Amino acid sequence: MLAVNYTNARQNLKEYCDIANTDYETIIITRKEGGNVVMMSQDEYNNLMENLFVRSNKEYYKELLESIEQIKKGKSKIRELTENE
């Protein structure tokens, strides 16, 4: 996580946008008044939202964790997907 002040962020916006996208760095933009702001890549944001959605459904999340454990224990099968005609 990187913290920069508002003036620096404004003067170097392109650079910080590039850092957020290429390095997946989260950037905190600090301000004297009005609260701080977080800048992150859209990919990171989408990943965060997806994780929040999955974890918000306790039953689905429990199934997901159980599936991961089955894979770790070698209790999975590789199957070919076929199109339904």
Secondary structure, DSSP 8 states (H G I E B T S, - for coil): -EEEEHHHHHHTHHHHHHHHHHS---EEEE-SSS--EEE--HHHHHHHHHHHHHHHSHHHHHHHHHHHHHHHTT-----------
